[in-house]
């Protein structure tokens, strides 16, 4: 998937949707790009809270070390068998829910790409399966799990977020390694359960999808 998503809902609405306690977070970024702050919902000792963290774990390859490069960011978890993620999957404390309402993919010709937005029918707020951790390089950060795209998304990208049903939330947050890996290989949400909205907004513009406009009053 592309590295752009939105949360067009209020802090109170997000907290209520995830049964999370209101915290020091007072506003939700309406748009999040990799490296920018995004809202996450971790759970500890039976309590869910809202936190605002930068999107993207540090990534430092051997070649980067040899060149003296600083760490890059990686915000999408495609393969849980990658050594980069092996320290995460066994520990429930590193899992979280990522609230989103839409995620975007670029459409059109190179240099003229516009934003196409994807959402789930009948679900004004969705949960994206995520990981969060305090890192030496960047401090507290988060990343989102991806899976194979369904037929609706495939023409734009071969990957999509692992979107969780409400009945999946507890299993993702507290399940075993086998449970977590199972989310990587299960069938994606079917195309007919999703909506695509094309826009004239350029890929790097700040415009929001029309369907989100009424939600700004929430």
Buried (B, 14 or more C-beta within 10 A) or exposed (E): BBBBBBBBBBBEBBBEBBEBEEEEBEEBBBBBBBBBBBBBBBBEEEEBBBBBBBBBBBEEEEEEEEEEEEBEBBBBBBEBEEEBBEEBBEEBEBBBBBBBBBBBBBBEEEEEBBBBBBBBEEBBBBBBBBBBBEBEEBEBBBBBBBBBBBEBBBEBBEBBBBBBEEEBBEBBBEBEEEBBBEBBEEEBBEBEBBBBBEBEBBBEEEEBBEBBEEBEEE
